């Protein structure tokens, strides 16, 4: 593994951001269109089944990794063939164990959730797809470690095309839950083939005690952190699938999916890039500080206005789009999940920075707090407020973002206010404008699109007036590293 200097890290990171955002925009367009069509074609209860079963598989998948992939990315020294063999061998032993257990008990899990035969088959196929996904780990780590982000998104595009096109076509033909089952399997196969074409790696097994010991010192706390996130999110959905009707779980899934869409488009790319990039910069604290600040500004720049616009205009979408009124009960949850997403757009790059500099135990303690708070408050909120209580608790817990800011500032000096204030003010100005324009002019889909375009123009105009110097300097930095 070659050593990367700061200039090369900066160049590859910026190029990676542009490559990932531009290409994953294609994925989001595909996913957005497919989700829109599926929410028309399928009943909320079908979404509820897919949401719960996917969460169950996500829960089981966390037993298949002990953070070794993240340890390979974070490692200061060059990774060796011993590291790759050890990681792959340990992971596959764990994956095989989880898949076998899942398949063996799939009917019992189905009985517990009152799933029909199609629901059980979906569970089994998701377990198989999980095994296929595990085979992609080492080729992906090699690309990520080298900061070759532009190649990482190609398998994702292929997977998105196979999954979404298949799901929509089969849903249109009346396949119901089976639409997701076949789509999941095709997604897994297509992604596996693509990643090995892009990043060839000959599968090899081996175990080296010295390599395992060093990787596990970071990997175990990292995976425990991820496991707690799983308990906080996916296992919660599994629990809700037992205590709430599937149609109400479908409302939660609908609201969460749309509120988190800006995060998936922007934040997933920020996470994918900042962790390996921050890891390469962990010995250069001044450069790391500027990188943290710019990553927060970039995330807030796009996510804040997207979330506020979504919340304000969601009632119009539901009213105007045919067969969409069935999702009206989810509007309240959508607003609270959007608050969660806004706070997460700040806290996620910060916890990423802590992980990158090796402060994994701090993020572990934070995740313990978030998990306990979520599990204590959510059942109470559901009992008193129904399914909307889930989103309300998620917004409340995510407000602890300010604690994260305080902790990170003790290790990495950055200007938090400068990173968030301009997108925040500009988004509120845009929100006021969109609210009044919507009330006056939205009559059909075309007038709604016109209001969206007007809101975007207003936002960019305001933020350019407020942060002109900062934006111009960032554009200059991007141009210098793209065309240099």
C-alpha positions, -999 to 999 in steps of 0.1 A, spaced: 0 0 0 15 33 -10 19 62 14 -4 90 6 8 126 12 -16 154 22 -19 169 -13 -28 135 -28 -52 128 1 -69 161 -6 -71 156 -43 -84 121 -41 -109 130 -14 -123 159 -34 -124 139 -66 -141 111 -46 -168 134 -33 -176 146 -67 -175 111 -82 -196 96 -55 -222 124 -53 -226 126 -91 -229 88 -96 -249 81 -65 -273 108 -77 -280 83 -105 -287 57 -78 -310 80 -59 -329 89 -90 -334 52 -97 -343 45 -61 -366 75 -58 -385 66 -89 -388 30 -79 -399 39 -43 -425 63 -57 -439 36 -80 -438 9 -53 -456 30 -28 -484 34 -54 -484 -3 -64 -480 -20 -30 -500 -18 2 -484 -3 35 -486 -38 50 -463 -52 23 -438 -25 30 -441 -33 67 -432 -69 61 -401 -60 40 -391 -34 65 -392 -58 95 -376 -87 77 -348 -65 63 -342 -52 99 -341 -88 112 -314 -97 87 -295 -65 94 -296 -75 131 -282 -109 124 -255 -96 100 -238 -77 128 -228 -110 143 -208 -117 111 -182 -90 115 -160 -78 144 -149 -45 128 -119 -59 109 -128 -42 77 -129 -8 95 -96 -17 112 -80 -23 78 -91 11 66 -81 30 98 -47 12 102 -18 37 100 7 12 85 3 -4 51 -20 -34 51 -4 -68 43 -16 -100 27 -17 -115 62 -42 -88 72 -64 -95 42 -64 -133 47 -70 -131 84 -99 -106 80 -115 -127 52 -112 -160 71 -126 -147 103 -154 -129 86 -165 -159 65 -166 -182 95 -189 -158 112 -210 -152 81 -215 -189 74 -226 -194 110 -251 -166 109 -266 -177 75 -269 -214 86 -286 -204 118 -310 -180 100 -320 -206 74 -324 -233 100 -347 -211 122 -364 -192 94 -397 -209 98 -396 -202 136 -389 -165 129 -417 -165 104 -441 -180 130 -431 -154 156 -440 -125 132 -470 -143 116 -453 -142 82 -468 -162 54 -448 -185 32 -437 -156 9 -424 -137 40 -403 -167 51 -389 -171 16 -380 -134 16 -361 -139 49 -342 -169 35 -332 -150 3 -321 -120 24 -298 -143 43 -283 -157 11 -279 -122 -3 -261 -113 30 -236 -140 23 -230 -127 -12 -224 -92 2 -198 -105 27 -177 -117 -3 -173 -81 -14 -156 -69 17 -119 -73 8 -121 -58 -27 -141 -29 -13 -115 -23 15 -87 -23 -10 -104 5 -30 -114 25 0 -80 23 16 -65 37 -16 -91 64 -16 -103 53 -51 -139 63 -44 -149 67 -80 -148 30 -85 -166 21 -52 -200 34 -65 -201 13 -97 -213 -19 -80 -239 2 -61 -253 15 -94 -255 -19 -109 -272 -32 -77 -296 -3 -77 -306 -9 -113 -312 -47 -108 -331 -43 -75 -353 -14 -84 -362 -23 -119 -370 -59 -109 -391 -48 -79 -412 -23 -99 -418 -47 -128 -428 -76 -105 -449 -53 -83 -468 -41 -114 -473 -77 -124 -489 -84 -90 -461 -104 -73 -465 -86 -40 -438 -96 -14 -421 -118 -40 -412 -86 -59 -387 -78 -31 -375 -115 -29 -364 -118 -65 -350 -82 -66 -329 -88 -35 -313 -120 -50 -305 -103 -83 -290 -73 -64 -267 -96 -45 -254 -115 -75 -249 -85 -98 -230 -65 -71 -207 -94 -63 -197 -100 -100 -192 -63 -105 -169 -56 -75 -146 -85 -85 -143 -72 -121 -134 -37 -108 -112 -48 -79 -99 -83 -85 -88 -102 -54 -81 -139 -53 -100 -154 -24 -75 -169 1 -79 -182 36 -54 -180 64 -51 -169 101 -22 -150 116 -23 -144 153 -2 -112 153 -23 -96 125 -56 -106 142 -45 -92 176 -36 -58 161 -67 -55 140 -91 -67 167 -78 -40 191 -96 -14 170 -121 -37 153 -139 -51 184 -148 -17 199 -157 -4 164 -180 -34 159 -195 -31 193 -203 5 184 -220 -7 152 -238 -34 171 -253 -9 195 -264 12 165 -281 -19 153 -299 -24 187 -309 12 186 -323 11 150 -329 -22 133 -337 -43 164 -361 -16 174 -379 -21 140 -380 -59 147 -396 -51 181 -421 -27 165 -431 -54 140 -443 -75 170 -461 -48 189 -476 -27 160 -497 -37 130 -477 -41 98 -495 -11 82 -483 12 110 -447 -2 107 -451 6 70 -460 42 79 -428 44 100 -407 29 72 -422 53 47 -416 84 68 -381 73 77 -371 64 42 -381 98 28 -367 118 57 -334 100 54 -332 102 16 -310 134 17 -288 115 42 -285 86 18 -275 109 -11 -251 132 8 -242 117 41 -235 82 29 -209 96 6 -195 119 33 -191 89 56 -176 67 28 -149 94 22 -143 110 55 -134 79 75 -105 67 53 -95 103 45 -96 114 82 -76 82 90 -49 92 66 -48 127 82 -48 116 118 -12 128 124 -19 162 108 -43 178 133 -45 212 116 -54 198 82 -78 174 99 -95 203 117 -102 221 84 -113 188 68 -139 182 96 -152 217 93 -156 216 55 -173 182 57 -199 195 81 -205 226 60 -209 205 28 -233 181 45 -255 209 60 -253 229 27 -274 203 9 -292 184 37 -308 213 57 -328 228 28 -337 194 14 -352 183 47 -371 215 54 -385 216 18 -395 180 21 -414 185 54 -432 217 41 -442 202 8 -450 166 18 -488 173 23 -490 186 -12 -474 155 -27 -497 133 -8 -528 153 -19 -518 156 -55 -503 122 -64 -529 95 -71 -532 67 -46 -509 85 -22 -535 96 4 -530 63 21 -496 76 34 -512 107 50 -509 93 86 -471 93 81 -467 131 78 -462 137 115 -435 110 117 -418 124 86 -413 158 103 -396 143 134 -375 119 113 -363 150 94 -352 166 126 -332 134 134 -316 136 99 -307 173 104 -289 166 137 -273 134 122 -258 155 93 -236 172 119 -230 144 144 -220 117 119 -189 134 104 -179 142 140 -181 106 153 -163 96 121 -135 120 130 -133 104 165 -131 69 150 -105 80 125 -81 93 152 -85 62 172 -110 75 198 -133 46 192 -141 41 229 -156 76 231 -180 69 202 -188 36 219 -199 54 251 -220 78 231 -236 49 213 -244 32 246 -261 64 257 -281 67 225 -292 30 226 -303 31 262 -322 64 257 -340 50 225 -350 17 241 -362 34 273 -382 62 257 -396 45 226 -419 19 243 -433 47 265 -439 70 235 -455 42 215 -478 34 244 -489 70 247 -488 84 212 -489 53 189 -465 48 160 -457 85 158 -439 82 191 -411 63 174 -401 93 153 -406 118 181 -381 98 203 -356 96 174 -357 134 171 -352 139 209 -323 115 211 -305 129 181 -306 164 197 -276 151 218 -256 162 188 -245 192 208 -228 169 233 -209 153 204 -197 187 193 -184 195 228 -165 162 230 -150 164 195 -138 200 201 -116 186 229 -96 166 204 -100 184 171 -103 222 170 -129 234 145 -154 262 141 -188 246 146 -208 278 142 -192 288 109 -199 253 95 -237 253 102 -249 289 106 -251 299 69 -270 267 57 -293 270 87 -303 307 81 -306 302 44 -328 271 49 -352 290 72 -355 319 47 -362 294 20 -387 275 42 -407 307 48 -408 314 11 -418 279 1 -445 278 28 -462 309 15 -457 301 -22 -471 266 -16 -502 280 2 -509 304 -27 -499 286 -59 -498 248 -55 -527 234 -75 -512 205 -94 -479 187 -99 -465 214 -122 -472 242 -99 -456 221 -71 -425 216 -92 -424 254 -98 -425 261 -61 -396 236 -55 -375 253 -82 -383 287 -67 -373 275 -33 -340 262 -46 -332 295 -63 -341 314 -31 -319 292 -10 -288 294 -32 -292 332 -36 -294 337 2 -265 314 11 -243 329 -16 -250 364 -1 -242 352 34 -212 329 27 -198 342 -6 -162 342 5 -164 307 20 -182 292 -11 -158 309 -35 -127 295 -17 -142 260 -16 -150 261 -53 -114 273 -60 -101 244 -39 -123 219 -58 -112 233 -92 -75 232 -82 -77 196 -73 -98 185 -102 -80 202 -130 -45 202 -115 
